[in-house]
């Protein structure tokens, strides 16, 4: 009887305590890794959605420019007021393209050409983004590069615009891509991207008013 009581009151051995600690620690580490994975997934989804919004934003800016590209206007390549369409190929040949171009100029006199999900066009001449930039600072999540290429589908009438938005992965050195170099598309170990094709039609529906 005394032997049974002594076994019941002796408590836990050191080995038993270490086993419990090890199991508990592994459980906490597993939960932590799960939480980190969930956070990375959420951040990746946000980045993807912002990239899609930015590509659509650039496409809409091009379509706004096309409203000024009327039958009586000169070619957009010869018109300073066009920000994107002034890069259409000078050769009016089906299939002629501009090559890939960086969409946005550096900000603040610096070489950094990355933008947020609403661009950074706050210039007085065009100012497509001025309204939204009054609501959302251009510095918010300014982690995206935008490249685009213009190709004649029907010369002097219909243009295909390929817009790609690129951003560094979490493990990448962000400073390597601040200037948005065109060759960053080849660094798939560092870069994520989306590509969106859109068509831009010359404004042939504008009403022509003759002066009397």
Number of C-alpha atoms within 10 A of each C-alpha: 5 7 7 8 9 10 9 10 8 8 9 9 8 9 9 11 10 11 11 11 12 12 11 12 12 11 12 12 12 12 12 12 12 12 12 12 12 12 12 13 12 12 13 15 12 12 18 18 12 18 27 18 15 23 26 18 17 24 22 15 18 21 20 14 22 21 15 17 23 19 16 11 11 12 17 24 16 14 13 10 14 20 20 23 24 17 18 25 22 16 13 15 14 14 16 16 21 17 13 14 17 18 22 20 16 16 14 8 7 9 12 18 23 27 26 19 25 26 26 24 21 16 10 8 11 14 14 23 18 17 11 15 17 10 8 13 14 21 15 11 14 18 20 23 29 27 21 23 22 27 22 23 20 14 17 21 17 17 25 19 24 18 25 24 25 23 26 23 15 12 9 14 11 14 10 12 23 19 17 27 15 15 8 18 17 9 11 11 10 18 18 18 18 14 15 14 15 17 16 22 19 19 19 14 9 13 9 10 6 5 4 3
